[in-house]
Amino acid sequence: MTSRRDFKKDVNFLTNEIFMRSIIHLEFFGKRNADEVYSIMNEAADSRNNYVARINQKIDKKADIKPHFKTIYDDLLNSTHELLEKIDNLDID
């Protein structure tokens, strides 16, 4: 299992990927869906703060540590995939 520090770096990396994809979308498609893109970016920032808070949460029982971080990891991947799909599907008509 990785350290909390590395896990936070992964969260920041994935959040930055969402931000970069959003910025690229705004550059290519202009302001046509700008409000939706900004709401996705806000959602990514909120989820990033949520994940960092969950990573920093103190776990008392040693047996609960691995399942706790496994659920955070699974939630992180699912939400990242969901947000990237939202960005990619904005201009498919």
N, C-alpha and C positions, 0 to 999 in steps of 0.2 A: 504494500500500500504506500502511496506517495505521502509526502508531508502536507500539512495544511498550507504551507507557503506555496508549494507547487500546484496544489489544487486551486488556490486562489489565482495563480497565474493562468491556469487553464480556463477558469471562469472569465477572467479579463480578456484572454485571447479570443474566446468564442463571442463574447460581447462585442469586441472590436471588429470581428468579422461581420457581425450583423450591421454595425454602424457603417462599415466600409461598403457593404453591399447596398445599404440604403443611400449612401452618398452617391455611389455610382448610378443607382436608379434615378436619383434626382437629376444628375448631370445628363443622362441619356434621354429621359422622358420629360424633363422640364417640370413645371409646376402642375401638371395634369392631375396627379394623385399625391400631391405634396402633403396634404393633411393626413392621409392614410399612412404615408411613409413616416411622418413625424410621430404619429401615434404608435407605430411599431417600434420606433427608436425609443420612445418613452417607456414602452412595455419592456424592452430589452434592458434599459437602465434600472427599472424597478426590479426586474427579476434578478439582475446582477447583485443588487443590494440585498435582496432576499437570500440568495445563495451564499454570499459572504457572511451574512449573519448566521445562517444555518451551519456553515463551516466553523465559525468561531464559537458555536454553542458548546458548552462544556458537557461532556458525557461522563456520568458517574461510574457506571458499570463497564468493565472492560469488555464483556461479551456483547455489549450494545454498540460498540464503536464501529465495527466493520459493517453491520447492516445499516447504521445511520449514514455512513458515507456512501454506501452502495445506492441507497435511495436518492441521495443528493445527486450523485453521478447520473443515475438513470433519468431523473427529472431534468437535469441540465441538458442532457443530450436530446431528450424529447422536446423540450421547449425551444432549444436552438433550432432544431430541425423544423419545428412548426413555424417559427418566426421567419426563417429563411424561405420557406414555402409561401408564406404570405407575401413576402416581397417579390418573389419570382412570379406569382400569379396575379399581380396587380394589373398588368397590361395585356393579359391574354383574353382577347375577345373574338 
